[in-house]
Amino acid sequence: MLARQIAIGFGIAIIFPLLIHYGVATFHPAPKFESPIASLAPNATPDERKEYFAQQQQRQKNYAEAAKEFARVLVIVSTPLGLAAILVGSYLSFQAVGTGLIFGGIFAISWGYWSYWSYLDDWIRFASLLAGFAILIFVGIRRAARTNVANTP
């Protein structure tokens, strides 16, 4: 029975962040890097080389902007859904589902922030980590208090 509970919790923890990621990608497609249309000819003139490299730089710039926008949307969606999963998981009496939701929420928030981390200011990083830490402390205390009440004769 314990193995089933672990499998269910693990499955929820893995599938929940993937569900969020592909849900976001369904409505706001993830960027795909465009490969060069044609390679540069070995006997290309300096002007052709300059034009080719300018096009490559523009493709890279377009991809970087699209990747930043996708990461922004992902963190905006994954953070509240992850927090909700953590809080709901802490209140559920089904331990396998509750634990899976808590881990899934942590993974979803982490994935969202991981993709957008390099674009954030330090104060936002600090505030986000502080809020996440406080929520996990709250959930941990709440679960421990609930366990102690349940075990009291």
N, C-alpha and C positions, 0 to 999 in steps of 0.2 A: 504493500500500500504506500509506503514511504517513497519508493521508486516512482510510482505514478505521480505522486504529488510533486516530486522534484522535476519530473519530465514536464508536467503541466506548467509549473512555475517558470522553468527554463524556456519552454516554448513561447509563453506569453512575453517573457522578457526579450526574446529575440524578434518575434513577429511584430510586436507593437511599434518599435522604432522604424522597422521596414514599412509597415503600414502607413505611418506618417510620411516617410520620405516619398514613397510612391504615390501617396495621395496628393502631396504637394506637386510632384512631377506630373501628375495627370492634369492638373489645372494650371500649372506654371512650369512648362517643360524645362528640364535641365539643359544647359547649353552643351552643344557638341562642337568640338574643335574642327574647323574646316581644314582638310589637308590641302596642300597646294594643288591647283588645277593642273598645272604643267610644271615640270622641273626646268630649271634654268639651263639653257644650252651652254655647252662648254665654250663656244666661240661667241658668246653674247657680248654686245657692245657695253661700254660703261653706262650708257643711258638705260639700256635694257636691264642691266644688273641693279641699277638704282631704283628703277620702277618695280622690279620684282621684289626687292627687299622692302620697299615702301608698302607694297601690297601685303607682304608677310607681316610686317609690323602692324598694319591696320587690322588684319585678321586676329592677331594676338590681342590687340587692344579691345576689339569687339568681344572676343571670348572672355577676357578678364572682366569686362563690364557686365556681361551676361552671367558669369559665374558669381560675381559679387551680388547681383540682384537675386539670383536663385538662393544663395546662401542666406540673404536677408529674409526672404520669404520663409525659408525653412526654419530659421531660428524664431521667427515671429509665430509660426504655427506650432512648432515642436515644444516651445517653452510652456505655454499654457496647457497644452494637452499632456505633457509630461508631468507638470505640477498636479494636474487633476488626477492623473493615474496614481501618483504617489499618495495623494490624500485619500482617494477612494480605496486604494489598496490597504492603507493603514486602518480603515474602518471596517473592512470586510472580515467576516468571521471565517470564511474559507481560506485557510492559510496558504494553500498552493496558489490560488488565484490572487490573493492579496500580495503575497511575496512576489509573484510574477509581475503584477502591476507596478509594485514599487521599483523593482529592478528595471522593468520596461520604461517606466517614467524617467529613471536616472539615465538610462541609455539614450532615450529620445532627446532629453535635454542636452546631454553630452554631445550627441551627434550634431544637433542643431548649432550649438555653440562652437564645436570644433570646426565646422565649416565656415563660420563667420568670425572666429576669434581674431584673426589677423587684421580685420577691419575695425575692431572696436577700440575705443579709447581705454586707457588704463583704469579710469574711475568707473567705467561701465563694467569692466571685467571684475573689479573689486566688489562693486555693489551686487553683481550677479552671483559671484561666488559666496558672498556673505549671505544673501537671501537663500541660496540653495543650502548652505550649511545650516542656517537657522531652521529651515523647513525640515531637513533631515533630523536635526536634534529634536524638534517638536514631535515628529513622527516616532522617533525612537523612544522618547519619554512617554508618549501616549501609549505606544504598544507595550512598553514595560509596565506601565501603570495598569493597563487592562489585563495583562497577564497576572499581575500580583492580585488584583481583585478577583479574578477567576479562580485562583489557587487558594484563596483565603477560605477556611472552613466555616 
